[in-house]
Amino acid sequence: MPSSILVDSLNSLDSKRDFVVDTLSRLIEIKALSPENGGNGEWDKAEYVEGLLDFADDVRRYDAEDERAKNGLRPNIVAKIKGKSSRTLWIVTHLDVVPEGDLSLWESDPFKARVEGDRIYGRGAEDNGQAIVSTLLAGMFLAENEPDLSFGMVFVSDEETGSDYGIQHLIKKGIFGKNDLFVVPDAGSPDGSLIEVAEKTILWIRFEIFGKQGHASRPDTSFNASRRAMKMLLELDEILHRRYDYRNELFEPPFSTFEPTRREKNVDNVNTIPGLDVSYMDCRILPDYDVDEVIEFLENFLERKRNEDGYDCRMEVVQKSWSPPTDEDAEIVLKLKKAIMDVRGIKARAIGVGGNTCASFFRRAGFETAVWNTSDETAHQPNEYARISNIIEDAKVFAYLAFER
């Protein structure tokens, strides 16, 4: 099929607005939180998605055991539409979402879809409901228009909390072929011009900062762990940014970041000085640095503080995730650039990001992978939304990629 005829044919997806609204609204309303985030997993959402895949030639489940989740399982769906080639183009999306955060910042119920014009609001609308619906749309089109490449649709669990029960589980199953092509629609830009080919190393650290608990009226007989922790984290924040200050212009932002984030509850009452503070730091480190050297530096910093203050402090690596970059001239990157230009008239370029997606695990396993979608980047924010037009236009690009051009 000539490119111009294919593009004209793909425009038939413009009529699928009602399907997009109905499907994404339902996805938003199925609360798929991981056990780490206080939920019971992705089972209900997976059952709903699987029920929409009657157009696929093959649908299989590769659920991972997790006794904390509903039915003791974390679901993973792998569906395929057969093409003329033995090669497969895989589109990889995730079922889980993050918690809603501060409800007072939302203009409506985060788990009840709100449609306003081109936007659908709700937790998980963009991350990753948008990509799920785009993938389904592309698959529906390809089921009626035999593609050159087989079209694989992957819907995984656990992306937001480490991927142990999701994409890592699937990679270990040996489902994917070395000559296959991979797109993860989990990061992008409002104009669709950015293709992510590299991710910073993620390092999450949990700090236990000790002091001596006591009455708030007698700080002279206590040692305030909360104050100590604040001072230490602020000092670390300054030192880390100064020490690891290399800039790599491929990335946005082009430097390593070190952000104090979560703090666990300490004492229950106002008039008690806490003897323990538990805080976390989210580090996104340029691949130019050795993450193990950063960990060693942090351990030496804590040792110095133990000697200075006379009280213990400890650290635990909660998550460490790294991956090599995908070459900017890799086949999937070049094909994606061409598809975006042919379908959308947009000249795309490669970038690196600080976020972490399923692509990092594919790259680590030796699969060159591109991350791309079109979004206003509202993931994890209050009043998260996805644009209906972006969902449809992304679906056209995914479907176009399944044809050899």
URWO-V655754 format. One record per residue. SS is DSSP state (~ for helix, > for strand, _ for the rest). PHI is phi in radians with two decimals (none if undefined). D_LAST is the distance of its C-alpha to the last C-alpha in Angstrom with 1 decimal. Layout:
# URWO-V655754
SS:PHI:D_LAST
SS:PHI:D_LAST
This chain:
# URWO-V655754
_:none:9.6
_:-1.02:8.7
~:-0.99:7.5
~:-1.12:11.2
~:-1.20:12.5
~:-1.08:10.6
~:-1.08:12.0
~:-1.05:15.3
~:-1.15:15.4
~:-1.12:14.9
~:-1.16:17.9
~:-1.11:20.0
~:-1.19:20.3
~:-1.06:22.5
~:-1.43:25.2
~:-1.65:25.3
~:-1.00:27.7
~:-1.09:30.6
~:-1.08:28.7
~:-1.06:27.6
~:-1.09:31.2
~:-1.12:32.9
~:-1.23:30.7
~:-1.16:30.8
~:-1.06:34.5
~:-1.16:35.3
~:-1.05:33.4
~:-1.07:35.5
~:-1.38:38.7
_:-1.68:38.3
_:-1.33:39.7
_:-1.91:37.8
>:-1.74:39.6
_:-1.22:39.9
~:-0.99:43.5
~:-1.08:43.5
~:-1.80:43.2
_:1.53:45.8
_:-1.93:43.8
_:-1.98:43.5
_:1.72:39.8
_:-1.94:36.7
~:-0.96:37.9
~:-1.10:38.3
~:-1.20:34.9
~:-1.10:33.2
~:-1.09:35.2
~:-1.16:34.0
~:-1.11:30.3
~:-1.05:30.6
_:-1.20:32.2
_:-1.63:29.1
_:-1.71:26.8
_:-1.18:28.1
_:-1.45:24.7
_:-1.36:23.3
_:-1.34:23.6
>:-2.61:25.4
>:-2.32:27.3
>:-2.32:29.4
>:-1.93:31.7
_:-2.25:32.5
_:-1.32:35.3
>:-1.81:37.2
>:-1.27:41.0
_:-2.72:42.6
_:-1.11:46.1
_:-1.34:46.1
_:-1.69:43.4
~:-1.02:43.8
~:1.10:44.3
~:1.22:44.1
>:-2.40:40.3
>:-1.94:37.3
_:-1.36:34.5
_:-2.42:30.9
>:-1.93:28.6
>:-2.19:25.5
>:-2.12:23.7
>:-2.55:20.8
>:-1.91:18.8
_:-1.28:18.0
_:-1.95:14.6
_:-1.29:14.0
_:-1.75:13.7
_:-1.37:16.6
_:-1.31:14.7
>:-2.19:15.1
>:-1.64:13.7
>:-1.80:17.1
>:-1.92:18.2
>:-1.99:21.8
>:-2.17:24.4
>:-2.21:28.2
_:-1.54:31.1
_:-1.39:33.9
>:-2.27:35.1
_:-1.62:37.7
_:-1.07:41.2
_:-1.30:41.9
_:1.33:44.2
_:-1.22:46.9
~:-1.11:47.2
~:-1.15:49.2
~:-1.53:46.1
_:-1.60:44.2
_:-1.53:44.7
_:-2.73:44.2
_:-1.02:44.1
_:-1.10:41.2
_:-1.91:40.7
_:-2.35:40.9
_:-1.06:37.9
>:-2.18:38.7
>:-1.83:36.5
>:-2.34:37.0
_:1.06:34.7
_:-1.54:31.2
>:-1.91:32.4
>:-2.07:33.3
>:-1.66:35.8
_:2.64:36.9
_:-1.15:36.7
_:1.51:33.3
~:-1.03:31.7
~:-1.51:29.2
~:-2.07:29.8
~:-2.40:28.2
~:-1.04:28.6
~:-0.94:25.9
~:-1.18:23.2
~:-1.06:24.7
~:-1.20:24.5
~:-1.04:20.9
~:-1.11:20.0
~:-1.08:22.1
~:-1.05:20.6
~:-1.07:17.0
~:-1.10:18.5
~:-1.09:20.4
~:-1.13:17.5
~:-1.21:15.6
~:-1.13:18.9
~:-1.83:19.0
_:-2.43:15.4
_:-0.89:14.5
_:-1.42:11.4
_:-1.28:9.7
_:-1.58:11.1
>:-1.13:14.7
>:-2.00:15.4
>:-1.74:18.5
>:-2.05:20.8
>:-2.07:23.6
>:-2.20:26.6
>:-1.96:29.1
_:-1.64:32.7
_:1.17:34.5
~:-1.18:31.8
~:-1.35:34.4
~:-2.28:37.1
_:2.15:35.7
_:1.24:33.2
_:-1.04:35.7
_:-1.68:35.5
_:-2.08:31.8
~:-1.14:28.9
~:-1.11:31.2
~:-1.08:32.7
~:-1.21:29.3
~:-1.04:28.3
~:-1.14:31.6
_:-1.33:30.9
_:1.25:28.1
_:-1.32:25.6
_:-1.71:22.5
_:-1.66:20.9
_:-1.13:20.5
_:-1.67:16.9
_:-1.31:16.0
>:-2.01:14.3
>:-2.31:16.6
>:-2.26:16.9
>:-2.00:20.4
_:-1.48:20.9
_:-2.30:24.4
_:-2.91:24.6
_:-3.08:23.2
>:-2.61:24.6
_:-1.08:25.6
_:-1.76:23.0
_:1.28:20.0
_:-1.69:19.6
>:-1.96:20.7
>:-1.95:18.9
>:-1.45:21.6
>:-2.09:21.4
>:-2.67:25.1
>:-2.25:28.2
_:-1.17:31.8
>:-1.20:34.2
>:-1.70:36.0
>:-2.35:39.7
>:-1.85:42.0
>:-2.09:45.7
>:-1.85:48.6
>:-1.86:51.9
>:-1.89:55.3
>:-1.93:57.9
>:-1.70:61.5
_:-2.56:64.7
>:-2.34:68.0
_:-1.24:68.3
>:-3.00:71.3
>:-1.28:72.9
_:-1.13:71.4
_:-1.43:74.8
_:-2.22:75.3
~:-1.12:72.4
~:-1.23:74.9
~:-1.87:75.0
_:-2.20:71.2
>:-2.47:68.0
_:-1.28:65.3
~:-1.18:62.0
~:-1.17:60.1
~:-1.12:61.3
~:-1.05:60.6
~:-1.14:57.1
~:-1.07:56.3
~:-1.09:57.7
~:-1.13:55.8
~:-1.19:52.5
~:-1.15:53.0
~:-1.14:54.0
~:-1.07:51.0
~:-0.97:48.7
~:-1.24:50.1
~:-1.15:50.2
~:-1.11:46.7
~:-1.16:45.1
~:-1.33:47.3
~:-1.31:46.8
_:-1.91:43.0
_:-1.85:42.2
_:-1.10:39.3
_:-1.96:36.5
_:-2.20:32.8
_:-1.24:30.9
_:-1.15:27.6
>:-1.65:29.3
>:-2.22:30.5
_:-1.26:33.5
_:-1.48:33.6
_:-2.52:36.6
_:-1.28:37.9
>:-2.13:39.6
>:-2.41:42.6
>:-2.08:43.7
>:-1.11:46.8
>:-2.23:45.8
>:-1.27:47.6
>:-2.28:51.4
_:-1.40:53.1
_:-1.06:56.3
_:-1.87:59.4
_:-1.59:62.9
_:-1.54:63.8
_:-2.12:66.4
_:-1.22:66.7
_:-1.67:69.9
>:-2.13:68.6
>:-1.38:67.2
_:-1.25:64.2
_:-1.77:64.5
>:-2.62:60.8
>:-2.14:57.6
>:-2.02:54.2
>:-2.27:51.3
>:-2.22:47.6
>:-2.31:45.4
>:-1.79:41.6
>:-1.95:40.3
>:-2.10:36.7
>:-1.90:36.9
_:-0.98:34.6
_:-1.14:33.3
_:-1.19:35.2
_:-1.84:38.3
_:-1.47:39.6
~:-1.09:40.1
~:-1.19:43.0
~:-1.20:44.8
~:-1.12:44.5
~:-1.08:46.0
~:-1.07:48.8
~:-1.08:49.6
~:-1.10:49.9
~:-1.13:52.2
~:-1.17:54.4
~:-1.08:54.6
~:-1.14:55.9
~:-1.08:58.4
~:-1.12:59.7
~:-1.21:60.1
~:-1.08:62.0
~:-1.21:64.4
~:-1.23:64.8
~:-1.69:65.4
_:1.41:66.9
_:-2.13:64.7
_:-1.28:61.8
>:-2.68:58.1
>:-2.37:55.3
>:-2.40:51.5
>:-2.34:49.0
>:-1.40:45.3
>:-1.43:43.8
>:-2.63:40.1
>:-2.41:38.5
>:-2.36:34.7
_:-2.44:32.6
_:-2.80:29.3
_:-1.27:27.6
_:-1.33:24.9
_:-1.51:21.1
_:-1.05:20.2
_:-1.11:18.7
_:-1.82:16.2
_:-1.12:15.4
~:-0.97:11.9
~:-1.15:12.2
~:-1.19:13.5
~:-1.16:10.9
~:-1.14:8.0
~:-1.19:10.7
~:-1.02:11.6
~:-1.13:8.4
~:-1.09:8.6
~:-1.11:12.3
~:-1.21:12.1
~:-1.16:10.0
~:-1.52:12.0
~:-1.97:15.2
_:1.23:15.6
_:-1.98:16.8
_:-1.52:16.7
_:-1.69:17.0
>:-2.40:19.0
>:-1.53:20.2
>:-2.46:23.7
>:-2.03:26.2
>:-2.33:28.4
_:-1.62:31.7
_:-1.28:30.7
_:-2.10:30.1
_:-2.25:27.4
_:-1.05:26.4
~:-1.04:23.9
~:-1.07:26.9
~:-1.31:27.8
~:-1.11:24.4
~:-1.10:24.5
~:-1.12:28.0
_:-1.51:27.0
_:1.71:24.5
_:-1.75:21.2
_:-1.27:19.1
>:-2.36:18.7
>:-1.95:17.7
>:-1.97:20.0
_:-2.79:18.9
_:-2.81:20.1
>:-2.01:21.8
_:-2.70:25.6
_:-1.54:29.0
_:1.03:29.9
_:-1.82:32.9
_:-0.99:32.6
_:1.27:36.1
_:-1.59:37.8
_:-1.14:40.3
_:1.04:38.9
_:-0.97:35.4
>:-2.60:33.0
>:-2.23:29.4
>:-1.61:28.0
~:-1.05:27.0
~:-1.11:24.5
~:-1.12:22.8
~:-1.05:22.6
~:-1.22:20.9
~:-1.16:18.4
~:-1.12:17.6
~:-1.05:17.1
~:-1.09:14.4
~:-1.15:12.4
~:-1.05:13.1
~:-1.15:12.1
~:-1.05:8.7
~:-1.07:8.2
_:-1.37:9.1
_:-1.87:6.2
_:-1.33:3.8
_:-2.37:0.0
